[in-house]
Amino acid sequence: MARQRAETMGERFQRLRLAAGLSQSQLARKAGVPVGTLKNWEQGKREPLLGAAAKVAVAMGVSLDVLAGLGPEPPPAEPPGEKRKGRKRGE
């Protein structure tokens, strides 16, 4: 059985950004970092300093642990207008 390759920080940044529904320029603007810097992080050319990573995490709505690959990720957000199926309250 082949062992799966670990996700890089850049790959995780990109996956979380896309899951948040943000383009690189939107995330860069929201986090207050240059878009070129964000691109370098996603391409694995550079890694962010702690303060910049914190800004990006807040902008994407995740914790620093999730951004670093150390914590459990939140469940995917439900698309707008979707309602959960299941029992009603009080049943």
N, C-alpha and C positions, 0 to 999 in steps of 0.2 A: 504494500500500500504506500503510495507516494505521500510525502509530507507536504502540506500546503505552505507556500511561501507567505511570510508575515507581511502585512500591509505596511508600507512606508508611511511616514508622517505626511508627506506630500499627497499621497494617494488618499489618506484619511481626510486631509483638509478638503480635497476636491470632492470626495464622496459626501462629506457632511455639508459642504456648501451647496451642492446640487440637491441634497435632501431638504435643505432649508429653502430651496427655490430661488437661490440668488445667483446672479452672474458674478464674474470676478469683479467687474467695476462696481456693481451694487454693494458687494461685501466690502470692498476696499473703502468705498465712500462711507458705509455704515460704521465700519470699524476705525476709520480715520487713519488708514495706512495707504501708501502709494500702491496703485494697481500693479506696477512692475515688481514691487516687493512681494505682493501676494502671489504673482505668477512664479517668481523664483522659489517661494515656499512650496507651491504645488508641484513644481518640476523637480524638487529635491535639490536645487542648487544651493539653497540656504535654509537655515532653520530660524524661526523667530525667537527673539528675546522674550522673557517671561511676560513683561508688560504688554507687548504687542500681541502675544498669544492670548492673553486674557481679554484684550479688546475684541479679538476675532471670535473667541468663544462666546462672549456676551452677544455679539452681533448675530451669531448663528443660533443662539439659544441653547448652547450646550455648556457643560462644565469643562474646566481645564483637564480634568481626569479623562473625560471622553475624548477631547481633542488630542491628548497625548497617547490615547489607546490604553489607558489604565483602568477605566471605570466602565460600568455597564451603560450602554447607550439607551436613551429614552425610546419608547415605542414610536413608530412612524406616526406622523400627524394624520388625522383623518381629512380627506379632501372636503372643502367647504360644501355644505348642504347634505353631506352624508350623515345618516343617523345610525347609531349602533343598534344592531339587532339583538334581541334577547328579551328577558323578562322586564316588565314594567316595574317601577318602584312600588313596593308594598305587596307584591305578589308572593 
